[in-house]
Amino acid sequence: MPGGCSRGPAAGDGRLRLARLALVLLGWVSSSSPTSSASSFSSSAPFLASAVSAQPPLPDQCPALCECSEAARTVKCVNRNLTEVPTDLPAYVRNLFLTGNQLAVLPAGAFARRPPLAELAALNLSGSRLDEVRAGAFEHLPSLRQLDLSHNPLADLSPFAFSGSNASVSAPSPLVELILNHIVPPEDEQQNRSFEGMVVAALLAGRALQGLRRLELASNHFLYLPRDVLAQLPSLRYLDLSNNSLVSLTYVSFRNLTHLESLHLEDNALKVLHNGTLAELQGLPHIRVFLDNNPWVCDCHMADMVTWLKETEVVQGKDRLTCAYPEKMRNRVLLELNSADLDCDPILPPSLQTSYVFLGIVLALIGAIFLLVLYLNRKGIKKWMHNIRDACRDHMEGYHYRYEINADPRLTNLSSNSDV
């Protein structure tokens, strides 16, 4: 194909010329010593055959079902239903696309080759139905800079997937960009452990990703971020957490991300940013923050954030941020609010109001049923209460009688004499 790798005729002619030259040399030797010609040919022919067949694969070969361009150093094996990584990848490859396949499992050393893929810099495995990535899956790729695992249902991401099978002795990963968008597995495939914890463990194991500059974790349904998720990623410049379900950033520290330039928090469930988070973001010298499409709750807890928004320049598009709750503040622009607008009236969202109304109806119904049961059993209840009253009266009369005896000395002596 044009621009593709050539595979056959020229290389085959070269091997044929080499074999002919060897035979000519053998014939010249045999003519000079006729007595040993038969034995020389019989011993040399097998060696020639093995030498020709044992040659290493050509460096410019192209795997079946793939498209190769040696000029662009690119191999594309896209939508080919591959179940494993091709074993005959050309050594020149720098950009490898394995998207849209059926890989399922990426084992340890999945890209180990002889000669090694020493120049592979960009690897795209998105949309290949990867369910499991094992420890050391990306070992033996010394030049790997960009890795895309997006749109794979990763139910099992090994903590050592990026650091090597033995994190204590492995060299730091060369990765600069790691894209993990939309990797949350279906609920029926999720294991007992936390999905957020599984991803964070892979990011932090062995401190292998300290050189990472770009990290994308969008569309993963994250409800929270573990406290130390960013502790060992000091080189980050771009962090994408958009389109998740984050409700708070209270326990996440951005303090050590001194190189961070873009922080994307759009389309989450954030209600307010507290003072600690605001101070950390303000202290980052190059940061730009994106906060669109979050359900901001405009009550008294929002006062500090509104003041910060009016003073800071780090929030991009801050004039588009509006209130979602309470109802009376809906669609109010945050920058236009003042302290008088922000109170903490117990006004609940309509969904919660409906829930409380329904709860009240249920409790009223239960109370009505209870009263009805009491009414239907009123005679039995009345008799039961009379019995209790009589028992209590007899008991009290007994106590009263004993008290009178103890209080009157004469009755006390009479009681003692009668005992005698």
Secondary structure by P-SEA (a helix, b strand, c coil): ccccccccaaaaaaaaaaaaaaaaaaaaaaaacccaaaaaaaaaaaaaaaaaaacccccccccccbbbbccccbbbbcccccccccccccccccbbbbcccccccccccccccccccccccbbbbccccccccccccccccccccbbbbcccccccccccccccccccccccccccbbbbccccccccccccccaaaaaaaaaccccccccccbbbbccccccccccccccccccccbbbbccccccccccccccccccccbbbbcccccccccaaaaaaaaaccbbbbbbccccccccccaaaaaaaaaccccccccccbbbccccccccccccccccccccccccccaaaaaaaaaaaaaaaaaaaaaaaaaaaaaaaaaaaaaaaaaaaaaaaaaaaaaaaaaacaaaaaaaaaaac
